[in-house]
Amino acid sequence: MTFALEIEGLEKSYGDGFRALKGIDLKVREGDFFALLGPNGAGKSTTLGIVSSLVNKSGGKVRVFGHDIDTDLSGAKLNLGVVPQEFNFNQFEKVIDIVTTQAGYYGIPLKQARVSAEKYLRKLGLWDKRDTPSRMLSGGMKRRLMIARALVHEPRLLILDEPTAGVDIELRRSMWQFLEEMSRQGTTIILTTHYLEEAEALCRNIAIIDHGEIIRHTSKRELLQQLNVETFVLDTEQLMDSAPELDGFRSSLNEDGALEVDVEKGQSLNSLFVELERQGIKVVSMRTKANRLEELFVRMVEDNARAAENGSGVKA
Amino acid sequence: MTIQALWIAFQTIVLREIRRFTRIWPQTLLPPAVTMTLYFIIFGNLIGSRIGDMGGYDYMQFIVPGLIMMAVITNSYANVVSSFFSMKFQRSIEELLVSPVPNWTILAGYVAGGMARGLSIGLIVTLLSLAFTQLSIHNLPMVVITVFLTSALFSLGGFINAMLATKFDDISIVPTFVLTPLTYLGGVFYSIDLLPAFWQGASMINPILYMVNGFRYGILGVSDVNPFISLGMIVVFIVLLAAVALRMLARGKGIRH
């Protein structure tokens, strides 16, 4: 089996003694669409920063398609495209120059670079802006420019750190479609995101990192199977002052005054409605709260925090 | 990377640098041309005509090599320090760091970019000087070698300054408080023979004195110091600064966490 990325015992410590990464292990198969999730400061960007040579590691091994970054950094980098979280291009350069210059850094002749740049700028809807200085682009266009720049040398592994942060919903959906197309064409994709809906929609495998440790590393399907509670939001005909006592169900009122009910795996929605009927509560509409992965993620991070307080970390 | 790929990467960095300083030519190419023209008019024509000969040449002829060298030094340095620090500041340096370009190619590309600006301005100043005086070149290889090596040396200096800088103030401190005084005291406007013995000795520890005199020897055939010692010193400094710059790049000083 070929791995696009292999991380073994990766450590990162800073001069003040802070350990950002505590010996993490991670494997991403070729062709995978992989999500690295975690709260702010968990170590996601540090991990990806080390893989892309923007951060010096303190220990451990990293291999990109078998190329060890300690012994064959050039080979690793040739296979890697990186879309960072922050805009990091020259604000005064034109869009086309930014993309073709990046190709030049990979040793691609200018003529070929222009062909490749046109291909990705067209796909990402930026071809009409090719002669525009990058500072004149909108936030969404700047994000797409960074994706085009990362792809211009046709990497086998694409790393995206919060690629849709600050992007409107319509554009986010179009970027998802683009990434799904890249994935179908065989590019291995690793992304970090705060939009867990994004990870749930796109990714096949997921790792959750917290306090510099991987607390889960599994397939999305397996992860979601662990979710045994789903929360439903019910809009009722009458406004309620407090959550009703529902036999067999945990309920609460949310900020908008809507009723939220937790339904455990195995419990029937019919019995919920029977209980609501018994108490004379009429439901006008009903929807699930947030996405399932988000609920699971929040629980895992909370469990890990509790375990850390008790002196035992949760390991996958 | 193959040799061909490395060559393309090197060219990409150099062309990017050239594109940058030509795009902002009113900030990069025009000011030294104006400043040097004022030097030629004020020091060469107005004051110089009353000074008389220096080193066997009229004052205008004497100061032209020094002024050309001053323009080359300051602009080679300024190009690299401002370009590389801007890349650090905007984080666009990460474009290079994630790419497979080796450190020595990055350094060579920036130095060549600094040399492209320094030598372009050297050429502009030389052409301007022809409007004020006649230049006959005594030793062309000496002129070419000295100006190329000096430009490379100060490009390296600018690179190290940019690596160490953490704010914009840091990139103006060295040019203002080190380069400018050393250049003015480096025999651009006078022969050190005019100085008292103590200050002659003190001038000998100023590295810019050797570069100005090496270049002046190439053009006029006169120098306060042995021109071959000048060349030797420039080469030694280049090797030292290149080693320091490469070490900083390898450790990621100021550019990697």
Interface residues (C-beta under 8 A of the other chain):
Chain A: G49 S52 S53 L54 V55 N56 L73 S74 G75 K77 L78 L80 V82 P84 E86 F87 N88 F89 N90 Q91 F92 D97 I98 T101 Q102 G104 Y105 Y106 G107 I108 P109 L110 R149
Chain B: M1 T2 Q4 A5 L6 I8 A9 Q11 T12 I13 R16 R19 R23 S86 M87 Q90 R91 S92 E94 E95 L96 L97 V98 S99 P100 V101 P102 G252 R256 H257
